[in-house]
Amino acid sequence: MKPGKLLIVDDEKDIRNLMQEIFEEEGYQVETAANGAQAQVAWKNRLPDVIFLDVWMPDIDGISLLKDMQKAQVLEHAKVVMMSGHGTIETAIEATKLGAYDFLEKPLSLAKLIVTAERALEHSRLHQENRQLKQKQPDQILPVGKSKVMVQLRETIERLSKFTMPILITGESGSGKRHLARALHKTSLRKAFSYVEISAIDFNRAVQEASGDKLNSLMREMDSGTLVISNLEQLSDEAQNILTDLVQHQRYQLGEMAESIAMDVRVIGLSKGALEHEVLHGHFREDLYQRLKVMPIDLPALRQHTEDIPELLDYFVNYFVTREGLEYRHFSVPAQNALRQYGWPGNLKELQNLIQRLLILGSGEVSDEEIKNVLLKTCTPSEKSIEIDTSVLLKEAKDRLEASYLSQLLRETGGNVSETAKRSGIDRTNLYRKLKNLGIDPKNPV
């Protein structure tokens, strides 16, 4: 199979012939053009993969031709490499802005010509795969994977879609509790109505507000829909009372003197699994807990179903390519094995962030060596050998532990302070203050 089709546009015959000879020896299909007019005919008839275009020609200069290619959407399927014997930085910048893939200075290095063509073709191939991925359905509602636990989870969702009882979803941080809650809503009879997700801390604030406007607005928004409350164990006593009325009687009331308002809403509670402990210590209403756990779903940690990693890779790569325009990268079998052997303390969220980082920072096939290098840089303190320094005061030791904890959370959330605040149970304003005091940059946690 030929490596690809090339078009060489240059008014110097010796350069055209030399380049043609070199690339044909490498197995390329080569077309040449001596001027701009010939080039316009050639790219329309031959649809080349890579075009080597001289900047200075007697009839039409290369920059003008590049503009014509842009208008004709030639750059959708071809990479353009500009060439010049007396090019300037300004010309190179202008060419890049117009969509040129690379800029080479004459005299041309034969080795660099071949490497540039190979890289341009690889870039074209990845771009084509990106476009194919974008044609796929971007949303994957149900949990991803072929393992027994994922198959059972999808069956559970299908059964629950026919009912409206409250649901309690438990699982470690990053295990996909929110994704499962969305799946429950989108497969239910309520899918045409609102899906409202709020943290326990924000729900507490809405309840505490003197006027009650926030809570009333929230209730109006979710009527006939689904209410999801994350970090359920952090609900205040007053918020628990309101939620109990909502779950048991489909009504809510702001204070004893206020009017009771009827509501139609399905409640889904998310917890890291600490609710039973809170009930035993009198911090969470037992009747609310019993009502919520009529239909409990305990999500497994990723380390318990690593056989699903190939399907999860496809899902997350597809997500970042279609939603964020990142370049597609294929994960080699050794790379996939390296991912399956890792412990994943941050679960699905950690895997998602790792894939995003790999797509942003690299190109071409992902190797197991690249995986190991990235994991080594981001492994949690618990995975490293930690020495406790007893020479410092307890406060300093606690600060160090807190800094490690928050840094890891920020890495798992991709520097998202709001998400870190929710998962840590710290008010966002207090979290910003704490990060500043600890000297942690949210966008670059060490």
C-alpha positions as CSV (number, residue, x, y, z in Angstrom):
1,M,0.0,0.0,0.0
2,K,1.3,3.5,-0.9
3,P,2.0,5.8,2.0
4,G,0.0,8.6,0.5
5,K,-0.5,11.1,-2.3
6,L,1.7,14.2,-2.5
7,L,1.6,17.4,-4.6
8,I,4.8,19.4,-5.0
9,V,4.3,23.0,-6.1
10,D,7.6,24.8,-7.0
11,D,8.7,26.9,-10.0
12,E,12.2,25.4,-9.8
13,K,12.3,22.3,-12.0
14,D,15.4,20.8,-10.3
15,I,13.7,21.0,-6.9
16,R,10.5,19.4,-8.2
17,N,12.3,16.6,-9.8
18,L,14.6,15.9,-6.8
19,M,11.6,15.8,-4.4
20,Q,9.6,13.6,-6.8
21,E,12.4,11.1,-7.0
22,I,13.0,11.0,-3.3
23,F,9.3,10.5,-2.4
24,E,8.6,8.0,-5.1
25,E,11.5,5.9,-3.8
26,E,9.7,6.0,-0.4
27,G,6.5,4.7,-2.1
28,Y,4.5,7.9,-2.4
29,Q,2.3,8.8,-5.3
30,V,3.7,12.2,-6.5
31,E,2.2,14.9,-8.6
32,T,4.1,18.1,-9.4
33,A,3.1,21.6,-10.5
34,A,5.3,24.4,-11.8
35,N,3.1,27.3,-10.9
36,G,-0.1,28.3,-9.1
37,A,-2.4,27.7,-12.0
38,Q,-1.2,24.1,-12.4
39,A,-1.4,23.6,-8.6
40,Q,-5.1,24.6,-8.6
41,V,-5.9,22.0,-11.2
42,A,-3.9,19.3,-9.5
43,W,-5.4,19.7,-6.0
44,K,-8.9,19.6,-7.4
45,N,-8.3,16.5,-9.6
46,R,-5.9,14.4,-7.4
47,L,-7.0,15.3,-3.8
48,P,-3.5,15.0,-2.3
49,D,-2.9,14.1,1.3
50,V,0.1,16.5,1.7
51,I,1.0,19.5,-0.4
52,F,4.5,21.0,-0.5
53,L,4.0,24.6,-1.5
54,D,6.7,27.1,-2.5
55,V,6.0,30.6,-1.1
56,W,7.6,32.6,-4.0
57,M,6.3,31.8,-7.6
58,P,6.0,34.0,-10.7
59,D,2.2,33.9,-11.2
60,I,0.5,33.3,-7.8
61,D,2.4,33.4,-4.5
62,G,2.1,30.6,-2.0
63,I,0.3,32.6,0.6
64,S,-2.4,33.5,-1.9
65,L,-2.7,29.9,-3.0
66,L,-3.0,28.8,0.7
67,K,-5.9,31.3,1.1
68,D,-7.6,29.8,-2.0
69,M,-7.1,26.3,-0.5
70,Q,-8.7,27.5,2.7
71,K,-11.8,28.9,0.9
72,A,-12.1,25.7,-1.2
73,Q,-11.9,23.6,2.0
74,V,-8.8,21.7,0.7
75,L,-7.3,21.9,4.2
76,E,-10.1,19.6,5.4
77,H,-8.4,16.6,3.9
78,A,-4.8,17.8,3.0
79,K,-1.9,19.1,5.0
80,V,0.1,22.0,3.5
81,V,3.9,22.4,4.1
82,M,5.2,25.8,3.0
83,M,8.7,26.1,1.5
84,S,10.9,29.2,1.1
85,G,14.5,30.1,0.4
86,H,14.1,33.5,1.9
87,G,11.2,33.3,4.2
88,T,10.6,35.5,7.2
89,I,9.1,34.8,10.6
90,E,6.1,37.0,9.6
91,T,5.5,34.8,6.5
92,A,5.7,31.6,8.6
93,I,3.3,33.0,11.2
94,E,0.8,34.1,8.5
95,A,1.0,30.7,6.9
96,T,0.3,29.0,10.2
97,K,-2.7,31.2,10.9
98,L,-4.1,30.3,7.5
99,G,-3.8,26.6,8.3
100,A,-0.4,25.5,7.1
101,Y,0.9,22.4,8.8
102,D,4.6,23.3,8.7
103,F,7.1,25.7,7.2
104,L,10.5,24.5,5.8
105,E,13.4,26.7,4.8
106,K,15.5,26.1,1.7
107,P,18.0,24.5,1.0
108,L,15.8,21.6,2.0
109,S,17.0,18.8,4.2
110,L,16.1,15.5,2.5
111,A,15.8,13.7,5.8
112,K,13.5,16.4,7.2
113,L,11.4,16.3,4.0
114,I,10.6,12.6,4.6
115,V,10.0,13.0,8.3
116,T,7.7,16.0,7.7
117,A,5.7,14.1,5.1
118,E,5.3,11.1,7.5
119,R,4.1,13.4,10.4
120,A,1.7,15.3,8.1
121,L,0.2,12.0,6.9
122,E,-0.2,10.8,10.5
123,H,-1.8,14.1,11.5
124,S,-4.2,13.7,8.5
125,R,-5.1,10.2,9.6
126,L,-5.8,11.2,13.2
127,H,-7.9,14.1,11.9
128,Q,-10.0,11.7,9.8
129,E,-10.5,9.4,12.8
130,N,-11.6,12.5,14.8
131,R,-14.2,13.3,12.2
132,Q,-15.5,9.7,12.2
133,L,-15.7,9.7,15.9
134,K,-17.7,13.0,15.8
135,Q,-20.3,11.2,13.7
136,K,-20.9,8.7,16.5
137,Q,-23.5,9.2,19.2
138,P,-21.7,11.5,21.7
139,D,-23.8,10.6,24.7
140,Q,-23.4,7.2,26.5
141,I,-26.2,7.2,29.1
142,L,-25.8,3.7,30.6
143,P,-22.7,2.5,32.5
144,V,-19.9,1.4,30.3
145,G,-18.3,-2.1,30.3
146,K,-18.9,-5.8,29.7
147,S,-18.1,-7.1,33.2
148,K,-20.7,-8.9,35.2
149,V,-21.2,-6.0,37.6
150,M,-21.7,-3.5,34.8
151,V,-24.2,-5.8,33.0
152,Q,-26.1,-6.2,36.3
153,L,-26.0,-2.4,36.8
154,R,-27.6,-1.8,33.4
155,E,-30.3,-4.3,34.2
156,T,-31.0,-2.6,37.6
157,I,-31.4,0.8,35.8
158,E,-33.8,-0.8,33.3
159,R,-35.9,-2.2,36.1
160,L,-35.9,1.1,38.1
161,S,-36.8,3.2,35.1
162,K,-40.4,2.0,35.5
163,F,-40.7,3.2,39.1
164,T,-40.4,6.5,41.0
165,M,-39.2,5.4,44.4
166,P,-36.2,7.3,46.0
167,I,-32.8,5.7,45.4
168,L,-29.6,5.8,47.4
169,I,-26.3,5.5,45.4
170,T,-23.1,4.8,47.4
171,G,-19.6,4.4,46.2
172,E,-16.1,5.7,46.6
173,S,-15.1,9.2,45.3
174,G,-14.9,9.2,41.5
175,S,-16.8,5.9,41.0
176,G,-19.5,7.4,38.8
177,K,-22.3,8.1,41.2
178,R,-23.4,11.3,39.3
179,H,-23.2,9.5,35.9
180,L,-25.5,6.7,37.3
181,A,-28.0,9.2,38.6
182,R,-28.2,10.9,35.2
183,A,-28.7,7.5,33.6
184,L,-31.6,6.7,36.0
185,H,-33.2,10.0,35.1
186,K,-32.7,9.7,31.3
187,T,-34.2,6.2,31.2
188,S,-37.2,7.0,33.4
189,L,-40.6,8.4,32.6
190,R,-39.3,11.8,34.0
191,K,-36.7,12.2,31.3
192,A,-38.6,15.1,29.6
193,F,-38.6,17.1,32.9
194,S,-35.8,18.7,34.9
195,Y,-32.8,17.0,36.3
196,V,-31.5,19.0,39.2
197,E,-28.2,18.2,40.9
198,I,-27.1,20.0,44.0
199,S,-24.6,19.3,46.8
200,A,-25.7,18.9,50.4
201,I,-23.9,22.1,51.3
202,D,-25.7,24.1,48.7
203,F,-29.0,22.5,49.7
204,N,-28.3,23.5,53.3
205,R,-27.7,27.1,52.2
206,A,-31.0,27.2,50.3
207,V,-32.8,25.9,53.3
208,Q,-31.1,28.4,55.7
209,E,-31.8,31.5,53.6
210,A,-34.3,33.6,55.5
211,S,-36.6,34.4,52.6
212,G,-36.6,30.9,51.2
213,D,-36.4,32.2,47.6
214,K,-33.6,29.9,46.7
215,L,-35.4,26.8,47.9
216,N,-38.7,27.8,46.3
217,S,-36.9,28.4,43.0
218,L,-35.1,25.1,43.3
219,M,-38.4,23.3,44.0
220,R,-40.2,24.9,41.1
221,E,-37.4,23.9,38.8
222,M,-37.4,20.2,39.7
223,D,-41.2,19.7,39.9
224,S,-42.1,16.5,38.0
225,G,-38.4,15.8,37.5
226,T,-35.5,14.4,39.5
227,L,-33.6,15.9,42.4
228,V,-30.1,14.6,43.0
229,I,-28.3,15.5,46.3
230,S,-24.6,14.6,46.5
231,N,-22.6,14.1,49.8
232,L,-25.9,13.3,51.5
233,E,-24.2,12.8,54.8
234,Q,-23.5,16.5,55.0
235,L,-27.1,17.6,55.1
236,S,-28.1,19.8,58.1
237,D,-30.9,18.8,60.5
238,E,-33.3,21.3,58.9
239,A,-32.4,20.2,55.4
240,Q,-33.0,16.5,56.5
241,N,-36.4,17.5,57.8
242,I,-37.4,19.1,54.5
243,L,-36.1,16.2,52.5
244,T,-37.9,13.7,54.7
245,D,-41.2,15.4,53.9
246,L,-40.4,15.5,50.3
247,V,-39.5,11.7,50.2
248,Q,-42.4,10.5,52.4
249,H,-45.2,12.9,51.5
250,Q,-44.1,14.6,48.2
251,R,-44.5,17.9,50.0
252,Y,-42.2,20.5,51.5
253,Q,-42.7,23.3,54.1
254,L,-40.4,26.2,55.0
255,G,-41.0,26.5,58.8
256,E,-44.0,25.6,60.9
257,M,-46.0,28.7,59.9
258,A,-45.4,28.4,56.2
259,E,-47.8,26.7,53.8
260,S,-47.1,23.1,52.8
261,I,-46.5,22.8,49.0
262,A,-47.2,19.7,47.1
263,M,-44.4,18.4,44.9
264,D,-43.9,15.6,42.4
265,V,-40.2,14.7,42.4
266,R,-37.9,11.7,42.5
267,V,-35.1,11.9,45.0
268,I,-31.7,10.3,44.4
269,G,-29.2,10.6,47.2
270,L,-25.4,10.2,46.6
271,S,-23.1,9.2,49.4
272,K,-19.6,7.8,49.9
273,G,-21.1,5.3,52.2
274,A,-20.9,7.1,55.6
275,L,-24.7,7.4,56.1
276,E,-25.0,4.3,58.4
277,H,-22.3,5.7,60.6
278,E,-24.1,9.1,60.8
279,V,-27.3,7.4,61.7
280,L,-25.7,5.3,64.5
281,H,-24.3,8.5,66.0
282,G,-27.5,10.4,65.7
283,H,-26.4,12.8,63.0
284,F,-28.7,11.6,60.3
285,R,-32.5,10.8,60.5
286,E,-33.0,7.1,60.6
287,D,-36.5,7.2,59.0
288,L,-35.0,9.2,56.1
289,Y,-32.1,6.7,55.7
290,Q,-34.5,3.7,55.8
291,R,-36.7,5.3,53.1
292,L,-33.8,6.1,50.9
293,K,-32.2,2.7,51.2
294,V,-35.3,0.8,50.0
295,M,-33.5,0.6,46.7
296,P,-29.7,1.0,47.4
297,I,-27.1,0.8,44.6
298,D,-23.5,0.4,45.7
299,L,-21.1,1.2,42.8
300,P,-18.0,-0.9,42.6
301,A,-14.5,0.7,42.7
302,L,-12.7,0.7,39.3
303,R,-10.1,-1.7,40.7
304,Q,-12.9,-4.2,41.1
305,H,-13.8,-4.3,37.3
306,T,-10.6,-3.4,35.5
307,E,-11.6,-5.7,32.6
308,D,-13.9,-2.8,31.6
309,I,-11.0,-0.5,30.9
310,P,-10.8,-1.1,27.1
311,E,-14.5,0.0,26.8
312,L,-13.9,2.9,29.2
313,L,-11.0,4.0,27.1
314,D,-13.1,4.1,24.0
315,Y,-15.8,6.1,25.8
316,F,-13.5,8.7,27.3
317,V,-11.4,9.2,24.1
318,N,-14.6,9.6,22.1
319,Y,-15.9,12.1,24.7
320,F,-12.8,14.3,24.6
321,V,-12.5,14.1,20.8
322,T,-16.1,15.1,20.2
323,R,-16.7,17.5,23.0
324,E,-13.3,19.2,23.3
325,G,-11.8,18.7,19.9
326,L,-8.7,16.9,21.2
327,E,-6.7,14.7,18.8
328,Y,-7.6,11.0,18.7
329,R,-4.9,8.6,20.1
330,H,-4.9,4.8,20.0
331,F,-3.9,3.0,23.2
332,S,-1.6,0.0,22.5
333,V,-2.4,-3.4,24.1
334,P,0.6,-3.0,26.5
335,A,-0.7,0.5,27.4
336,Q,-4.1,-1.0,28.2
337,N,-2.5,-3.7,30.3
338,A,-0.6,-1.1,32.3
339,L,-3.9,0.7,33.0
340,R,-5.5,-2.6,34.1
341,Q,-2.7,-3.3,36.5
342,Y,-3.0,0.1,38.3
343,G,-5.0,0.4,41.5
344,W,-7.1,3.5,40.6
345,P,-7.6,5.2,44.0
346,G,-9.5,8.0,42.2
347,N,-11.6,5.5,40.2
348,L,-13.3,6.5,37.0
349,K,-12.6,10.2,37.6
350,E,-8.9,9.5,37.8
351,L,-9.0,7.5,34.6
352,Q,-10.9,10.2,32.8
353,N,-8.4,12.9,33.9
354,L,-5.5,10.7,32.9
355,I,-6.9,10.1,29.4
356,Q,-7.5,13.8,29.0
357,R,-3.9,14.6,30.0
358,L,-2.5,12.0,27.6
359,L,-4.6,13.4,24.7
360,I,-3.5,17.0,25.4
361,L,0.2,16.4,26.0
362,G,1.0,13.7,23.4
363,S,0.4,12.4,19.9
364,G,0.5,9.1,18.1
365,E,-0.1,5.7,19.7
366,V,0.0,5.7,23.5
367,S,2.6,3.3,24.8
368,D,2.8,1.5,28.2
369,E,6.0,3.5,28.9
370,E,4.1,6.7,28.6
371,I,1.3,5.4,30.8
372,K,3.8,4.4,33.5
373,N,5.6,7.8,33.4
374,V,2.3,9.7,33.8
375,L,1.1,7.5,36.6
376,L,4.4,7.9,38.4
377,K,4.0,11.7,38.4
378,T,0.4,11.6,39.6
379,C,0.3,8.7,42.0
380,T,-1.2,9.5,45.4
381,P,0.7,9.9,48.6
382,S,-0.7,6.6,49.8
383,E,1.0,4.8,46.9
384,K,4.4,6.4,47.8
385,S,6.5,5.6,50.8
386,I,5.5,8.3,53.3
387,E,7.7,9.1,56.2
388,I,6.1,10.9,59.2
389,D,8.3,13.7,60.4
390,T,7.9,13.7,64.2
391,S,10.3,16.7,64.5
392,V,7.6,19.1,63.6
393,L,4.6,20.3,65.6
394,L,1.2,18.5,65.2
395,K,-0.3,21.5,63.3
396,E,2.5,21.5,60.7
397,A,2.1,17.7,60.3
398,K,-1.7,18.2,59.8
399,D,-1.1,21.0,57.3
400,R,1.2,18.7,55.3
401,L,-1.4,15.9,55.3
402,E,-4.2,18.3,54.3
403,A,-2.0,19.7,51.5
404,S,-1.5,16.2,50.1
405,Y,-5.2,15.4,50.3
406,L,-6.3,18.6,48.6
407,S,-3.6,18.3,45.9
408,Q,-4.7,14.8,45.1
409,L,-8.3,15.9,44.9
410,L,-7.4,18.7,42.6
411,R,-5.5,16.4,40.3
412,E,-8.4,14.0,40.2
413,T,-10.8,16.9,39.3
414,G,-8.5,18.5,36.8
415,G,-8.1,21.6,38.9
416,N,-11.9,22.1,39.3
417,V,-12.2,24.0,42.6
418,S,-16.0,23.7,42.7
419,E,-15.9,19.9,42.3
420,T,-13.0,19.7,44.8
421,A,-15.1,21.7,47.3
422,K,-18.0,19.3,46.9
423,R,-16.0,16.1,47.2
424,S,-14.1,17.4,50.3
425,G,-17.1,18.9,52.0
426,I,-15.4,22.3,52.3
427,D,-17.1,25.5,51.4
428,R,-15.7,26.9,48.2
429,T,-14.7,30.2,49.7
430,N,-13.0,28.5,52.6
431,L,-11.3,26.1,50.2
432,Y,-9.8,29.0,48.2
433,R,-8.5,30.5,51.5
434,K,-7.1,27.1,52.6
435,L,-5.3,26.6,49.2
436,K,-3.8,30.0,49.4
437,N,-2.6,29.4,53.0
438,L,-1.1,26.0,52.0
439,G,0.5,27.5,48.9
440,I,-1.3,25.2,46.4
441,D,-2.0,26.4,42.9
442,P,-5.4,24.7,41.8
443,K,-4.3,24.6,38.2
444,N,-1.0,23.0,39.0
445,P,-1.2,21.0,42.2
446,V,2.1,19.3,43.1
